[in-house]
């Protein structure tokens, strides 16, 4: 499996660095910020890097679609 920078695996779950989410998904940074501040996605921290789970990335895409 090919790894890309800004992705992590912990306990069998894949995570994406919060700073990479807009680049990977095409979602505007302010939309990601809104989703985090409202608690729509859960932010975790690994070795000083803030990450969200891949499942939350897909939820974020649904959040974006709902905002249109």
N, C-alpha and C positions, 0 to 999 in steps of 0.2 A: 504494500500500500504506500502510495506516495504522500509524503508529508509536505505541507506548505508552511511557510513562516507565519507565526501568529496562531497556530492551532496546537492544541494540547490534548492528551488523553489521560484521564485519571479514573481509575476504577471502572474501566470499560466504557466511559462516557467521553464523547468528544466535546471540546470547548474551543471557542474562538476568542481571540483577544478583542476586547471592546473597541480598541482603536482601529481594528481591521474590519469591523462589521460594515461600515459604510462602503468600503472598497469592494468587499466580497458580494454584497447584496444589491448595491445601487440605491440603498435607502439613505436619505439625507441625514447628516449628523444630528440635526435638531430633532428629527423623528426618533432617533435612537435615544437621545437625551430625554425626550418626553416619555418614552416607554420605560426607561430606567427610573425616572423620578416618580412616575405614577405607580411603580411596582408591577408593571405588566411583565417585565422580564427580571430575573434574579441575577445579580452580579455576585461573582465569587472572586477570590483573590488567590492566585498561585504564584509563589515566589515573587511577590510584588507586582504581578501583572493582573489587571482586572479582566475577567473573562465572563462570557455567558455560554451556556450550553448550546449545542447545535439545535436541540429541540426548541430552545428559546429564539434562536435565529429564525426558524420557520414560523414561530408565533409572531415574531416581529414583522415578517413579510405579510402575515394576515392583518396585523395592526396597521401597516401601511395601506393595504387595500381598503380597510375600513375607513380610513381617513380621506379617501378620494371623494 
